Amino acid sequence: AAEAADEGALGTVPMLARKGRASYLGERSIGHQDPGATSSALLFAALAEVAR
C-alpha cells in the first residue's frame, strides 16, 4: 500500500489541479506533485514502518 501511494503521488505531477488551492494556479499547477497525495504517501510509509 505504501508503494502504491508513493506511485500515486508521483502520478499527480502531470495533472492539472481542479480542486483546492492549487486550482487557482490553473495551467501552472502542471508539473507539481499534489501535497495531499504526498502527505498520504508519507502516512502510509510510516504505517508500513510501524507494522514491520
N, C-alpha and C positions, 0 to 999 in steps of 0.2 A: 504494500500500500504506500509505503514511503517513497519507493522508486517511482511508482505511478504518479504520485502527487508532484514529485520533482519534474518529471517529464511533462506533466500537465501545465505546471507553472512556466516552464521554458516554452511550451507551445503557445503561450499568450503573447509572445514577443511580436509576431507579425499581425496581430489582430488590432482592429480599430475599437477603441473604448466607446461603448454606447451608454454606460451607466456610471454613476458615481462622479467623483471629482475629475477623474481623468477624461471624462466625456467632454469637458469644457475645452480640452486641447484639440479636439477634432482629429484631423489627419496627423498632427504632431504626436499623438499618442502611439502611433505605429512605431515599433522598434523598441518599445519599453516593456519590461516584464510587469505584469499585474501585481501590485503589492498584496492584494488579498490572497491570490493564489500562492504567492511566495510565502506569506506567513502561515498559510495552511500546510504547505510542504514542510516548513520548519517544525510545525507542530507534530506532523506525522513522523518526521525523522526523530524527534525527541521521544515520542511514544514508542517507536521501534527500539530505540536505545534502551529505554527503561524495561521493555519487555524481554530484552535479552538478558 
